Amino acid sequence: MKVSLKSHGQDKTRIRKLVRAHTIKEVLLIWAGIGSATLGLKGFLLPNGFMDGGVTGISLLVSRLTGLDLSILIILINLPFIYIGSKQISRQFAVKTLCAVIGLSFLVHFVELPEITHDKLLISVFGGFFLGAGIGLAIRGGSVIDGTEVLAVFVSRKSSLTVGDFIAVFNVLLFASAALLIDLETAMYSMLTYLAASKTVDFLINGIEEYMGITIISPRAEEIKTAIIENLGMAVTVYKGEGGYGKSGRVEEDRKIIFAVVTRLEVQKLKVEVEKVDPKAFVIQHTINDTKGGMIKKRPLH
């Protein structure tokens, strides 16, 4: 009994340390993302009137057409997407995203940076790179600083459009509007900025797509399944498997294999829950272009 209580206490201490370390990592990633996005905006895009895609692009377009403060527009235009994120993903995600957006708005308003280059091609490529790095780092930290992806996940759950289809249509309409309201050259350079940003985001989050398939193999599979279902509200599928290893092909006893499909914004959260239960669990993740049916697209918007 004493050994059991001691082991339980050690597990609780380990979990607290894990959660604390994960939180610190998230905060550092989010602030690094905010700093990188600020450099892209203030050092490259804003001084030259260039745009990006997504909510950031809408904010830049509206600011240029109306003269309204960009820092205020970044917050106001992102608010509806933060609300959707609170319902579709989690309140914790929404709070972190709100803090990240406010942090970006604060730096954009108060930080002054010199114009780094006058070359339009360099402005497009490197402005997109730093902005994309900011978005990617924020996603790695469990938040977003551009609400387009949250809206895309929501729309994909309510329609036949995939996340990628929605983002593509959204940005085509945005750049077409820029071509009509500003000029064609600005719209074309802005498209180049968007491409640089999107490729940087994909690189920073290890190329993960809209959905991720997660396979978990652990002797504590039942506890992991319970944690995922009860703590995250996610659905899982449990397979029965058989282990084997070594040159002689030694076969172990039957084991349970857990499989779950999540959005890329939820991957880190799931992995933390697995690590809380079993730090040595074998976790495999792979890309899924889209899903149909099941629980992932049926989470209601309350």
Phi, psi and omega in degrees: 000318180295320179297319180296316179295320179296317179297319179297319179296321178295321178297317180295319178296317179297319180294318178299316179296320179297314180296319180296314180296320179295320179296315179299317179299317180299314181299315180296319179295318180296316180291325174296321177296317178299316180296317180295317179296322178297318178298317179297319182286307187281329183271339186232299193285308186299314181298341185246005176071023179273163183235173171232180175274184174069200181296323177299320178295319177299316180299317179295319180295313180296319179298319181291323183282328186252340184082005179290153182297125182299322183298324178288318181297323179301319180288310186298316183287333179279341185304313179300324181288327176294321178297314178299319179299324179294330181270323185271333183245285176187160176293324178299317177300317181296319180295315179296321179294318178299315178297320180295317180294318178296319178298317177298315179300318180298312182293320179299324183283320190256336184272130177251127179237146177290152175290119191283323181208157176255356181286121186296322179294315178296322178299314181297311186290308185281330172298316177294322180298309183291324177292317177296321177298321178297315179296316181296317179294322177296320177296319176299332178274003176088021178215183173224155173246006175220117189281002184301318183293325177297314178297320181297318177298318180297313181297321181296332179280343182253355183214183179275355179289140171278168178300316180297320179298315183296314181298321179296312179298316180304313184284329174300315178296320180295313182288329174295320177296319179297321179296322181283320187272334181246272173195162186294321182297316178299318179297320181292316176295326179293325175296322177295320176300315180298318180297317178297318180295315183295321179293324178293319177301312180301320180294316185291331179258030172060031173073014181290145185264205184293319181234151179238136171265126183244121175250130184235125178241120184200147174292346179254038185301322182295320178293320179295316178302314180297318180297317181294317183290313186279320184275328184250346181068027181259154177269147177226159172242136182248123176258154172259124183232180181224129183269153176204143180201168176085166181295330182276357180067038181301133184252129177271181179290167178300149179219162178263138179240125183263136176230134179220149175244125182225164173283161183293342177283348184251358186298310184298323180298318179293318182296326177295318179298320178296315182293330176300320183278313184215099181298340183261009180300143177272112185244125178244132176233142180213160186279147174228127183292321181195167177228161177220132180077194180071196186270337194295330181260009186245014177288119187287153175266102184273000000 
